[in-house]
Amino acid sequence: MLLVRPLSVVVVLSLCAVVPNTARGDDGERTLKDQQTVVVAEGAAWGVVTPLADGSIGLVYQKAQPLPQVDACNVAMLWVRSVDGGKSWSSPVMVSQRLGRSDALFSPREGGGYVVYQQRNQALGQLPGGRIVCAFCELNYHYDQEGKGVNNPNQDFNHKNQGVVCTWSDDLGKTWAPTEPVRDHPVGGSDGGVAPHWAIVTLSDGAACMSLYGAYNSQYQGDAKIPAGTHKLAGIVRSRDNGKTWGEFTAIFADPGNQLYEETSLCLVGTEKKLLAHMRRPQTDLVQYESSDDGRTWSGPSPLTEAGQQPGGAFQLKSGNLLATWGNRRPPYGAAAMLSTDGGASWHYNNRVLLSGDATSENCGYANGAQAGDGTIMVTYYIMPPSTGNYRKLWTESKVYVTSFTEDQFRQAAGL
């Protein structure tokens, strides 16, 4: 498939972050040594980490509660924190959980059956005032009386996206506010799904910023400039009231096709206005977009990884270097990473390092990371068993991991 270029919402420039022609078979050639890897949660998946101002690291993961009535799970958001470089983690705190009447994990479905609630695809970050903000989408999964999934009309899946909500904590995750809907943007609605992803960052003008991706909402009547004919898009929204409300949508990518360009992660570079966005394409690789004006205009795309190395994103280390991480959804299955020493203009792809190769199938990864105050780098990822058609089993046997190492350890493994 040809590389799809963005429409007029961005200025297309040439970047240098080009992936070299490297043999696929060497993903496991360079591996970390003496890193520390711990299981943070079981019966859980898809964690997101964020650095905190006190030097600790926070993590929100998706926790499943299997249902006896149907091959389904209620999925909620839980918070944990590490103050010792990832060696240990606090007891989990419920960030949010959707429940039915009498605190049931599901609700009766009109016409018979069940509607099961899930909260997925979280974004997480701490704002300058100390508030920790978490946003995620909410899904309704539909099942008939026999417990079989009921697909939505004209769709090949049995869930309906209910939109994005946001919550926050002002006490380092001990308590969380009731969720508030994130409304002022052109993604989702009755036309399809919407989700945030990974890092919530603070721009140079003080605005909090997070990514959204999904289907263009044809009912949108806001001020964002979206090219006519757009079906799929990704962009950013901003908050200027400490994470309570979000708006000022700017498109990174807009496309008239129906291929879903998915998870879009953000990375601040330096203390200026430079911002990177890494996006998963239908080719199952990652591409990079760049902004030098706090996300108002974007250039790209340029290729970042090869097929099967996704989804992923990057974050800045204390040294000024960037570390990009991704799920290795081709053998060896697990998580991998590479460095950039020039602010993302180029990447040491040929020196990429396998962080973990213990997964047994491509149902793994979503590797993302942060650096603690003591310099420890922590990357979280999940591993599920191979799919057998048993949804509850997938979640029950899934685990969230965190692997911890230093930049020196990584550079040594990378040969840099």
C-alpha positions in Angstrom: 0.0 0.0 0.0 1.3 3.5 -0.9 2.2 5.9 1.9 -0.9 8.1 2.4 0.0 11.7 2.7 -2.0 14.1 4.9 -4.4 16.6 3.4 -4.2 20.3 3.6 -4.4 20.5 7.4 -0.6 20.1 7.5 2.4 21.3 5.6 4.2 18.3 4.2 8.0 18.5 4.7 10.8 16.1 4.4 12.1 14.6 7.6 15.2 12.5 8.2 13.7 9.9 10.5 13.9 7.2 7.7 14.0 3.6 8.6 16.9 1.8 6.9 16.5 -1.4 4.9 17.3 -3.8 7.7 16.6 -7.6 7.7 13.6 -8.5 9.8 15.4 -11.3 11.5 17.6 -9.3 13.8 15.0 -7.9 16.2 16.5 -10.0 18.9 20.2 -9.4 18.1 20.6 -6.7 20.8 19.1 -7.4 24.2 19.3 -5.7 27.6 21.3 -7.2 30.4 20.7 -7.0 34.1 17.5 -5.1 33.8 14.8 -5.6 36.4 11.4 -6.8 35.3 8.4 -7.2 37.6 4.7 -8.2 37.2 2.7 -5.2 38.2 -0.8 -6.6 37.7 -2.4 -10.0 36.7 -5.7 -10.3 34.9 -4.9 -6.9 33.4 -3.4 -5.3 30.3 -2.5 -2.1 28.5 -0.7 0.0 31.1 0.4 3.6 30.7 3.2 5.2 32.8 3.9 8.8 33.6 6.7 10.6 35.5 5.6 12.6 38.6 7.1 15.8 39.9 8.4 14.1 43.1 10.5 11.7 41.1 8.2 8.7 41.4 6.3 7.0 38.5 2.6 6.5 38.2 0.9 3.8 36.1 -2.8 3.3 35.1 -3.7 -0.2 33.7 -6.9 -1.9 32.5 -8.2 -4.5 35.0 -10.7 -7.1 33.9 -13.5 -8.8 36.0 -14.7 -11.8 34.1 -18.5 -12.4 34.0 -20.0 -15.9 34.8 -23.1 -15.2 32.6 -21.2 -14.5 29.3 -17.8 -14.8 27.8 -17.0 -11.2 28.6 -15.3 -9.0 31.1 -16.0 -5.7 32.7 -12.8 -3.6 32.3 -11.9 -0.7 34.7 -9.0 1.6 35.2 -6.6 1.1 38.2 -3.7 3.2 39.5 -0.4 2.2 41.1 2.7 4.1 41.9 6.4 3.3 42.4 8.8 5.4 44.5 11.8 3.0 44.3 12.6 2.9 40.6 10.0 0.2 39.8 11.2 -2.4 42.4 7.8 -2.3 44.1 4.4 -0.8 43.5 1.6 0.5 45.7 -1.7 -1.2 46.2 -4.0 -0.5 43.3 -6.6 2.3 43.6 -9.7 2.3 41.5 -9.6 5.3 39.0 -12.9 4.6 37.4 -15.3 1.7 36.8 -18.6 1.7 34.9 -21.4 -0.2 36.7 -25.0 -0.9 36.1 -27.9 -1.0 38.6 -27.0 -2.3 42.0 -23.3 -2.0 41.0 -23.7 -4.8 38.5 -20.8 -5.3 36.0 -23.3 -5.3 33.2 -26.9 -4.2 32.3 -29.8 -6.0 30.6 -29.9 -5.4 26.9 -33.0 -4.2 25.2 -34.6 -7.2 23.6 -32.7 -9.6 25.8 -29.1 -10.3 26.6 -26.4 -8.1 28.2 -24.5 -4.9 27.8 -21.1 -5.2 29.3 -19.0 -2.1 30.2 -15.4 -1.5 29.4 -13.0 1.5 29.8 -10.1 1.3 27.4 -7.3 3.3 25.6 -6.1 5.6 28.4 -4.0 8.7 28.3 -2.1 9.9 31.5 0.0 12.8 32.6 0.7 15.2 35.5 0.1 18.9 35.0 2.5 21.6 36.4 0.2 22.3 39.4 0.5 18.6 40.5 -2.9 17.4 39.2 -2.7 13.9 37.6 -5.1 13.6 34.6 -6.4 10.4 33.1 -8.6 10.2 30.0 -10.0 7.1 28.3 -12.8 5.9 26.1 -15.8 3.9 27.2 -17.2 1.0 25.3 -20.5 -1.0 25.5 -20.2 -4.6 24.4 -23.5 -6.3 23.3 -24.4 -10.0 23.8 -27.6 -12.0 23.2 -29.4 -14.2 25.6 -27.0 -17.1 24.9 -24.0 -14.9 25.7 -22.8 -14.6 22.1 -21.6 -11.2 20.7 -24.1 -9.2 18.7 -22.5 -7.1 16.0 -23.5 -3.5 15.4 -25.3 -2.9 12.1 -22.8 -2.8 9.2 -19.9 -3.5 11.5 -17.8 -6.6 12.3 -17.6 -6.1 16.0 -20.0 -6.1 18.9 -19.0 -2.9 20.8 -20.2 0.7 20.6 -17.8 3.5 21.5 -19.5 5.9 23.9 -16.9 8.6 23.7 -14.0 9.9 25.8 -14.1 10.9 29.5 -11.6 12.4 31.8 -10.9 12.2 35.5 -8.1 13.6 37.8 -6.4 13.3 41.1 -5.0 16.0 43.3 -3.4 13.7 45.9 -1.0 11.5 43.9 -3.6 9.0 42.9 -5.2 8.3 46.3 -8.6 9.6 45.2 -10.1 10.4 41.7 -12.8 12.8 40.7 -16.0 11.6 38.9 -15.5 11.4 35.2 -16.4 14.3 32.8 -17.0 13.9 29.1 -14.5 15.3 26.6 -16.9 16.8 24.0 -15.4 19.7 22.0 -13.7 17.9 19.2 -14.5 16.4 15.7 -13.7 12.7 16.4 -16.2 9.9 17.0 -19.9 10.7 17.6 -22.5 8.5 15.8 -20.0 8.0 12.9 -17.6 5.8 14.9 -15.1 5.5 17.7 -12.7 7.9 19.4 -9.9 7.3 21.8 -7.0 9.2 23.5 -3.5 7.6 23.8 -0.6 7.5 26.3 1.1 10.8 27.2 -0.8 13.9 28.3 1.8 16.7 28.0 2.0 20.4 28.9 2.8 22.8 26.0 5.0 25.9 26.2 2.0 28.2 26.7 0.9 26.1 29.7 -2.0 24.3 28.0 -2.4 20.5 28.7 -2.5 18.5 25.5 -3.5 15.0 24.6 -4.1 13.1 21.3 -7.4 11.8 19.9 -7.9 9.5 16.9 -10.7 7.8 15.2 -13.6 8.5 12.9 -14.6 12.0 11.8 -17.9 13.1 13.4 -20.1 14.4 10.6 -22.2 16.2 13.2 -19.3 18.3 14.4 -20.0 22.1 14.3 -16.9 23.5 16.0 -14.1 25.8 14.8 -11.5 23.1 13.9 -10.6 23.1 10.2 -11.2 19.7 8.8 -10.9 19.0 5.0 -14.1 18.1 3.2 -14.5 14.3 2.7 -12.5 13.4 5.8 -13.4 10.0 7.2 -10.5 9.2 9.6 -8.4 11.6 11.5 -6.0 12.1 14.4 -5.2 15.3 16.3 -4.8 17.0 19.6 -7.0 18.8 22.1 -6.0 21.2 24.7 -7.1 22.1 28.3 -6.5 25.5 29.9 -8.5 24.8 33.1 -6.3 22.1 34.7 -7.8 19.2 32.8 -11.5 19.9 33.4 -12.5 20.7 29.8 -10.8 20.2 26.5 -11.0 21.9 23.1 -9.0 23.8 20.4 -8.7 20.7 18.3 -5.9 20.7 15.7 -5.6 17.9 13.1 -2.4 16.0 12.7 -3.7 13.7 10.0 -6.9 13.6 8.0 -7.8 11.0 5.4 -10.8 10.4 3.1 -10.4 6.6 3.3 -11.9 4.1 5.7 -8.5 2.7 6.9 -8.2 3.5 10.6 -4.9 5.3 11.4 -4.7 4.4 15.0 -3.0 5.1 18.3 -1.3 8.5 18.1 1.3 9.2 20.9 2.8 12.6 21.7 6.4 13.4 22.7 7.7 16.8 23.9 11.2 17.7 22.7 13.2 20.2 24.7 11.7 23.2 26.3 10.7 24.9 23.1 7.5 24.3 21.0 8.6 21.1 19.3 6.2 18.2 19.5 6.4 14.8 17.9 3.5 12.5 17.1 3.9 8.8 16.4 1.0 7.0 14.7 0.2 3.4 13.8 -0.7 2.9 10.2 -2.8 0.1 8.5 0.5 -1.3 7.3 1.2 -2.2 11.0 4.2 0.1 11.3 4.8 3.5 12.8 5.2 6.9 11.2 6.3 10.2 12.7 4.8 13.7 12.4 6.5 16.8 13.8 5.3 20.3 15.0 7.5 23.3 15.9 4.6 25.5 17.0 3.0 23.7 19.9 1.0 21.4 17.6 -0.7 24.1 15.5 0.8 22.8 12.3 2.4 19.5 11.5 4.8 18.0 8.9 5.1 14.4 7.9 4.7 11.5 7.7 8.1 9.9 7.8 8.6 6.2 8.5 9.7 5.1 11.9 9.5 1.3 12.1 8.8 -1.7 10.0 5.7 -3.8 9.8 4.9 -5.6 13.0 6.6 -3.0 15.2 3.7 -1.2 16.7 2.0 0.6 18.3 4.6 2.8 19.9 5.7 6.3 21.0 8.6 8.2 22.4 9.6 10.2 25.5 12.6 12.5 26.4 15.3 11.3 28.8 17.2 13.6 31.2 20.1 13.4 28.9 18.1 15.1 26.2 18.0 11.9 24.0 14.7 10.4 23.0 13.7 6.8 23.6 11.1 5.3 21.2 9.3 2.1 22.4 6.9 -0.3 20.6 5.4 -3.6 20.8 7.3 -6.2 18.8 4.3 -8.0 17.1 6.6 -10.1 15.0 9.1 -12.7 16.4 10.6 -12.4 18.9 7.3 -11.1 20.4 7.5 -8.6 23.2 8.7 -5.0 23.4 11.6 -3.1 21.8 13.1 0.4 21.8 15.6 2.7 20.0 17.3 6.0 20.7 17.4 9.3 18.9 20.3 11.7 19.8 19.1 14.6 17.7 15.6 15.3 18.9 13.9 12.8 16.6 15.4 14.0 13.3 16.9 10.6 13.0 16.7 7.3 14.9 19.2 4.5 15.6 16.9 1.9 14.2 19.8 -0.4 13.3 20.8 -0.4 17.0 17.3 -1.1 18.3 17.2 -3.3 21.5 14.8 -6.0 22.4 13.5 -5.2 25.9 11.4 -8.3 26.3 11.0 -11.3 24.0 8.9 -13.6 26.3 5.5 -13.3 24.6 4.0 -16.3 22.8 2.0 -14.4 20.2 1.5 -10.9 18.7 -1.0 -10.2 21.4 1.5 -8.2 23.4 3.4 -4.9 23.7 1.9 -1.5 23.8 5.3 -0.6 25.3 5.5 2.9 26.7 7.9 4.4 29.2 9.0 7.2 31.5 12.1 8.1 33.5 12.1 8.4 37.3 13.8 11.1 39.2 16.8 8.9 40.0 17.3 8.3 36.3 15.7 4.8 36.1 13.9 4.2 32.9 10.7 2.2 33.2 8.9 0.7 30.3 5.5 -1.1 30.7 4.1 -3.7 28.4 1.5 -6.5 28.5 1.4 -10.1 27.4 -1.7 -12.1 26.7 -1.9 -15.7 25.7 -2.6 -16.7 22.1 -6.2 -16.2 21.1 -8.4 -19.3 21.5 -11.8 -17.7 21.2 -12.1 -17.6 25.0 -12.3 -13.9 25.9 -12.3 -14.4 29.6 -9.3 -16.7 29.5 -7.4 -14.1 27.5 -7.9 -11.5 30.2 -7.5 -13.9 33.1 -4.0 -15.0 31.9 -2.9 -11.5 30.8 -0.2 -9.6 32.8 1.2 -6.1 32.9 5.0 -5.9 33.3 7.4 -3.1 34.0 11.1 -3.5 33.0 13.6 -1.0 34.5 17.0 0.0 33.3 19.4 2.9 32.9 20.3 4.8 29.8 23.8 3.5 30.1 22.6 0.0 30.2 20.5 0.7 27.1 23.3 2.3 25.2 25.6 -0.5 26.0 23.1 -3.0 24.7 22.5 -0.9 21.6 26.2 -0.6 20.9 26.1 3.2 21.0 
